Amino acid sequence: MAVAGNLSAKQFRQRDLVRQVERTLMGEALAPHLLKLEITERAVVDDSHEAVRVVVAEGVETGQQMAFLRRQRCDALQGYLLARPGRIAELYRYVREAPAAFSAMAPAIVRTA
């Protein structure tokens, strides 16, 4: 079972963050690939690029947020502005019935650059 956790900007900048995560994984007997860490504050996008390959902003709800995140070189966006919540069957139907439309939208949704 996968586990997700949130990090604040302050936690993300801690020098011993990797050691803390490793100790927690060992203590809980959790495989590293099952852990998903999310950085909760938008202001850490630049710092994030130093630590990870792709920076994904979740919860994008306004055009202003999207413009800000693009200016900050955020790699990918997710959120209500781009796609409303729905049932998985609706997503499958959409992808199956409108592959050209999905392909045309995908770069805007998945990649900002």
Secondary structure, DSSP 8 states (H G I E B T S, - for coil): --EEEEE-HHHHT-TTHHHHHHHHHHHHT--GGGEEEEE--GGGHHHHHHH-S--EE----SHHHHHHHHHTT-SEE-STTT-----HHHHHHHHHH-HHHHHHHHHHHH---
